[in-house]
Amino acid sequence: MSNPTEPLLGQVALVTGAARGQGRAHAVRLAGQGADIIAIDACAPISGTVTYPAATAEDLTETARLVESAGRKILTRAVDVRDLAAMQQLVADGVAQFGRLDVLVANAGVLSWARLWEMTEEQWDTVVDVNLSGTWRTIRAALPAMIEAGNGGSVVIVSSSAGLKATPGNGHYAASKHGLVALTNTLALEAGEFGIRVNSIHPYSVDTPMIQPDDMMALFGKHPSFLHSFPPVPLKSPNDGQSGFMPVEDVAEVVAWLAGPASVAITGTQVPVDAGALKY
Ligand SMILES: NC(=O)c1ccc[n+]([C@@H]2O[C@H](COP(=O)([O-])OP(=O)(O)OC[C@H]3O[C@@H](n4cnc5c(N)ncnc54)[C@H](O)[C@@H]3O)[C@@H](O)[C@H]2O)c1
């Protein structure tokens, strides 16, 4: 039986894109469930085509402070998920330090805006390299260690509502996030024999620096019909202040559930974390 208040006690979770936003919330929530944490982030600009501010080394230090104040250990490192060798070294060092790896939250991602026939090659390549290929590289680095540890485990792939529907204005992002569904479901079939579950989550409109309302308004001003694809959510979160966006903590609750024993029978699923928006 697992400990009901700390179901991940004695386990180790790797979270990518953990310097801020959803990734930080996942690291802190999983630590609250008892897990020690391996937290990485690029902590640097990813490309000139990503126009919102980049996460910093100080952001990742703050994640470490929050995990430690939850009473857990953490290994942090500035690593880009596009660098397989660096991800493999990180996993080797994390396993050397903590002894095992049980949970992977592949969360790192980037967003930019343009119509498909107008975007630059760098816009396309950056989004697909980070969101899709970077997630595969994360899996390539982490799964051997999870299998080797022999304890089973849980992989949570952070896709998006844009992984389940069309999102005009960011077709490269939607393509990368749809690709994650294929990655998730294939890995679920391949890793099941090792007791490793694999699911994707599909958040919508979460309150992080990735979402720049002014940029979106400028796009909708130019292409008013695109607005239909980005509706206000039907469900008001009890945790939302006034932003109208989903608090990161609400997403972290779902990640903690998928990481922990309460979802033991769930693998190869797509879990919308959309406050009902996909029903419009
Ligand atoms: N905010 C939303 O509304 C929303 C909705 C659906 C899905 N998502 C997805 O959620 C995930 C987290 O995004 P967020 O909303 O917290 O935004 P965010 O920009 O605050 O966080 C993303 C983090 O990933 C890191 N990162 C980006 N590229 C990286 C790379 N190559 N290597 C390592 N780290 C990298 C960034 O530095 C940043 O800290 C992303 O995959 C995003 O696509 C976000």
The ligand as an ORCA input file, in Angstrom:
! r2SCAN-3c Opt
* xyz 0 1
  N       0.315     28.014    -21.169
  C      -0.619     27.368    -21.847
  O      -1.733     27.863    -22.024
  C      -0.339     25.982    -22.389
  C      -1.438     25.280    -22.919
  C      -1.229     23.993    -23.388
  C       0.018     23.417    -23.343
  N       1.077     24.129    -22.848
  C       2.374     23.444    -22.792
  O       2.767     23.374    -21.433
  C       4.184     23.251    -21.367
  C       4.718     24.232    -20.339
  O       4.532     25.558    -20.832
  P       4.198     26.807    -19.884
  O       2.819     27.198    -20.209
  O       4.543     26.492    -18.491
  O       5.150     27.924    -20.511
  P       6.573     28.508    -19.998
  O       7.160     29.204    -21.164
  O       6.374     29.272    -18.747
  O       7.396     27.203    -19.620
  C       8.081     26.419    -20.562
  C       9.440     26.101    -19.981
  O      10.105     25.214    -20.895
  C      11.436     25.656    -21.021
  N      11.982     25.228    -22.311
  C      11.586     25.642    -23.524
  N      12.346     25.073    -24.481
  C      13.239     24.276    -23.834
  C      14.281     23.435    -24.261
  N      14.586     23.315    -25.561
  N      14.972     22.729    -23.342
  C      14.688     22.867    -22.015
  N      13.728     23.682    -21.547
  C      13.001     24.370    -22.446
  C      11.358     27.164    -20.927
  O      12.616     27.735    -20.600
  C      10.302     27.361    -19.846
  O      10.847     27.434    -18.572
  C       4.685     23.466    -22.788
  O       4.957     22.216    -23.371
  C       3.508     24.132    -23.466
  O       3.528     23.917    -24.853
  C       0.906     25.400    -22.385
*
